[in-house]
Amino acid sequence: MKRRVLIVDDVEDIRLMLRFMMEREGYDVVAEAANGVEAVEKYRQHSPDITIMDIDMPVMTGVEAARVIRAMGGSSRIVFCTGGYSKYETPPQELRTEGNMLLRKPFLPAQLFQALAA
């Protein structure tokens, strides 16, 4: 069974690149979101196995969205992505649960898949 993925990033080109990478490796991208509010809504609708989430986004950050998802009982592995300066150099302690990790943009496809396999 294919692992289901939610991709969350405010930059459309990043979402397209991640979709291409994930689908090429056999993952099922079930939804995309451009901000944290959309991420929470798409998570409720699709219950993905994996969420790849930018941290710095308008409306609601990735960290704030992850808090809402965890409060809903969501158990998706979350790979946080950040580029440049972020007030969240590492995810806050309450989000550093098993299976979550942080990747700095730009990252290589191998780094993403290594994060997913860890």
N, C-alpha and C positions, 0 to 999 in steps of 0.2 A: 504494500500500500504506500502510495506517495505521501511524503510529509507535506502538510499544508502550511503555506507561508503568507503572512501579512507584511507588506512593505510600506513603511511610513517615512516620508521625507518631503520637505516643502519644495524641493527642486525636482521638477519633472524628469530632467535628463538622468538624474541619479536613480529615480524610480525605474526608468526604462532600462538602465544599465543593470540594476539589481535583478529585475525581472528576467532579462536575457540570461544572466549568469545562473540564476536559480533554475529556470526552465531547462537550460542546457544540461544541467546536472541531474535532471529528473524530478525536481521539486514541483509541487502544484501551487502556483501563486493564486490564492483565492481572492485577494483584494489588495488595493493600494489606498493610501490616505496621504493627504498633504499637510495635516496638522494633528495635534494630539486629540482634539475633539472628534475628528473624523476617525482617528485610530481606535478610540474607545467604541464608537458606533460600529465600525467594521469588525472589531474583535467580538462584540456581542453577536453580530450576525453570523460570523463564520467560524468562531472558536479555532483559530489556527494552532498548529503545533509549535510554530516558530514565528516570532515577530522581529523584524529587522527595523530598528527605530532610530531616526535622527534624534539628537537631544535638543538642539536649538531650532525651534520652529515657532511660527506665529500662533496666536490664539491660545495654545496650551503646549508646553514643552513635552518632550518625550519622557522626561522623568515624572512630570505630573500625570501624564497619561498612564504610565506604568503603575503609578500608585493607585489610580482608579481601577485599572485592570486587576491588580492584585487584590484590591478591596472587594471586587466582584467574585473573587475566588479563581481568577484566571491563573492557569499554570503553564502557559506558553513560555518556552525558552525565549528570552529577550536578548538580542544582540544590539547594544547601543552603539551608535556611530556619531562621531563628532569631528568637525573640521575647524581648525583654528582655535581661537580662545573660547572657552566655555566656562561658566561658573561651576559646571559639574565636570571637573577634570577627571574624576572617577564618579561612578554612580553613588548616591548616598547609601549608607550602610543598609538601610531597610530594603534596598533594591538589589543588593549584592547577594542574592540567593543562588543556590546551586543552578547552574546552567546559564546564568546571565553573564555577559561580559561586555567590554568596551573595545571598540576598534576606532582608530584615528584615521580620518580621511586624509589623503587618499590611501586606500589599502588595496592589496593584491587579491585576486580571486582566491588564491590558495590560503590567504590569511582568514578570509571569511569562512571557507569550508573547514579550516582547522578549528575555528571558533565554534562552528556548528557540531563538529565531531567531539569536542572536548567534554 
